[in-house]
């Protein structure tokens, strides 16, 4: 298993994330999903960079909290090796959500990582039935991500 972590951009005032804890949690999530031999790319971005990606790939204005770019399907899927894809997390959006939900930033980032990783694997939430299944899986993965921290 390999977790590649990049970002956040070097800019004053961005909230700090425990990168070691994020890598540990990512490994636990992958193992819980039976993808312990897979690779995962995680990228932490600021609002400006997330807004640019959101506009380019989803046609929506403004920043979002998480985007997932799966390599499991598409025209180049056969060349992906063990890499599942990229989970891109908006660090400033995560910080706003953490404050609003009275959570630690590291918890909110882990929850966004779980959500994005499930999207990489084909989960979605456009319909209520899908959303219920995804929420259930997210709860299980959150318990796995916390591991011995509980």
N, C-alpha and C positions, 0 to 999 in steps of 0.2 A: 504494500500500500504506500502511496506517495501523495502527499498533500502539498501543493504549491501555493504559496501565499504571497500576494503582491499588494503594494499600496499600504496605507493610503498615501496620497501625494504629500510631499513635504510642504506643509503650509501651517503657519501659526494658527492656533485656535481650534484645530480639529480635535475631536475627542479621542482619547487614547483607548486602545483595545489591547487586552492581554493576548498577544500573538501566540504564545506558547499554549495557553489554555484553548484558544481557538483551534490550533492544530490537533491537540489531544481530543477535543470534542469531535472534530471532523473525522478522525480515525475511528472513534467509537460509533459514529453515525454510519460510516461505511461498513464497518463490521456488522452492525445490527441489520443492515440491508443486504448482507451476504455479498458485499463487494469489497472485502478486505484486501483483495489483490488489485483492485482498481486504483486509478489515479484521479485526483480531483484538483481543479484549479479554483482558487478563491481570490477574488480581487476586491479590495476595499477602495471606494472612490468617494469624492466629495460631491456636493449637489450639482455643481456645474457639469462635471463629467457624467454623472448619472442622467442629467437632463438631456445631454447630447445623445447618449445611447438610447434613452427612452424615445426621443424624437426619431432617431435613425431606424430603430428596429421595431418600434410599436406605433409610431406616428402620433405619439402623445406628447403634449407639452409639459415641461417641468420635470423635476426629479422624482424618482420612485425609490422604494426601499430595497427591492431585490429584482434582479433579472437572471435568467438561466439560459445558457446557450449549450444545448445538448449536442453531443457528437455521436449519439447512438443511432441517429437516423439522418437521412439526407444523402446527397450525392457522394460525399467523401467519407462516409461512415466506415468503410472498410479499411481506411488508412489511420484510424484513430488510435490503434494499439489498445492500451488499457485505460486511456483517458476518457472519463465519462463526459466531461465538458467543463464549462466555466460557470461558477456562481459569482455574480457581481453584486456586492452589497453596498448600498448607499449609506455611508457612515453617519452623515449628518441627519438623514432621515431616520436612521436607527436610533440616534441619540434623542431626537424629538419624540419618537414613539416610546422609547424607554422611559423618558420623563412622564409622558402622558399615562403610561401603564404602571408607573411606580415600580419599574424593574431596573436592575443594573444593566448598563450598556452591554456587558459581555453576555448576559442572558439574552437580550434582544437580538444581538448579532448571531448567536447560536441558533435561535429560533428562525431567523431569516435564512441561515445556512441550511437548516432542515427543510424549510419550505422550498428553497431553490434547488436543493438536491433532489427532492421528490419530483419537481418539474423536470429535471434532467432525465429522470427515469420514466417519464411519461404520465405522471399524475397531473390532474388538472382540477379546476374548481368552477367551471362554467355552469354546471348543472348541480342542483342540490344533492343528488345522489353521489356524484363525484366529490363534491365539497365535503360531505360527511365522511367518506372514506379517507380523504386526504387529512382531515382534522384528526381522525382516529390514529392514522399512521404518524402524524406529527406528535401526538401525545406520547406514543410508544417510543419514538426516537428521542424525544426530550428526556425521557427517563434514562434511556441508554446513553445519551450524551453526557448527562450528569454523572453517571457511573458511581464511583466511590465518593463523590462530592456530597451526596445526599445525606 
